[in-house]
Amino acid sequence: MTLEEKVGKTLDELGVSDAASVEALFNEVRARMLEELDSFKRLGGRTPVWKPDVSRPESSPYRPGTTPDNQGPTFQFPSTRLRVKWLGRKSGILSSIDEHWLKPAPKHLKPIVGRAFNRLRQEAAVEILGEAAVAEGQAPSTTAPDLTLPGYRRPLGSIHPVMRVQREIEDIFLGLGFSIETGPEIESVYYNFDALNIPESHPARDDFDTIYVDAQTVLRTHTSPVQMRAMEKYGAPLYIIAPGKCYRRDNPDSTHSPMFHQIEGLAIDTDITFADLKGTLDFFAKKFFGEKVRTSFHPSFFPFTEPSGEVAVSCFACDGQGCRVCKQSGWIELGGCGMVHSEVLRHGGIDPDRYSGWAFGLGTDRFTMIKYDIPDIQLFFQGDVRFLEQF
Ligand SMILES: [Zn+2]
């Protein structure tokens, strides 16, 4: 006998005449209900079941599980089936139990059947209606997103301060008619040293404390190799700046980093003199630091320039009076510069009797530290958002 058949008979017809049998009967019903709920949950509660019967007045045309015109085959969610089967007003199992078991029950069994029935009805309401409500989205549901809520606002990044300054410097030189040239960061020993007039025995190779990849390959120690590559590529006349990363075996401290940024400048043409270099760097310093600053040049030595110099700018913060920014000297060192060595021109395939040129190298990180009054170069490379989001 199926459960549906059982609930259509009275207790008398089923031969149930004592409390223990009533208990056993309700346990059987409860077990069956939980079993069906279980398989419903295993299906995820949302697997549609095709059902040819369209006469379902309890369904709204706009609920899931119905077709709007109620024509032809429709499909139901299992939750609807469960609800109708167990809790349906006319033919639901609980209604049948009420009708056939409770109402005609003999007087001595009535309180027992009544208690068991109430318990079952409460359980069914919680289990079946609870599940059905979630499946059909009638209760607050975790599965259906609220499309009317505002979207996620993802934070926009900002340009890294060193890149911001690099672009600022690039802009000034682009305005002067220079173009931007780049080169590889993993560079041959030839381009990094030999072509730049730094022979094997030269102490500068030690001074650079180079990171060698192998005997013939280095992580470039400066952006100067781009000079050579540009000369070979374009010949003269040539006006370029070459920004980029460089690498040296420096221990990290507040002013040193094994990876740092440089901007190289190179101008080659007929009749280029040191005066052109001074004029260009003076113009650049005034554009970058403000019209008030003055530049100053001091002799220096680099193997790839002759003569060589260091350029300094009067302190933009104290106007040369001496302050914390300029370490009380009134001047801020900008970088090295000089007239391109004739050997270097020759290595680049340019006739030094016809052409001359100047070059400079600036530390972009240092410029950024000066501009934004940043005390420690390490802050640039630690990736701390609290620092970076200020720019
Ligand atoms: Zn100062």
Residues whose N, C-alpha, C, O or C-beta is under 5 A from the ligand:
A	BS01	ZN	C315 A317 C318 G322 C323 V325 C326 G330
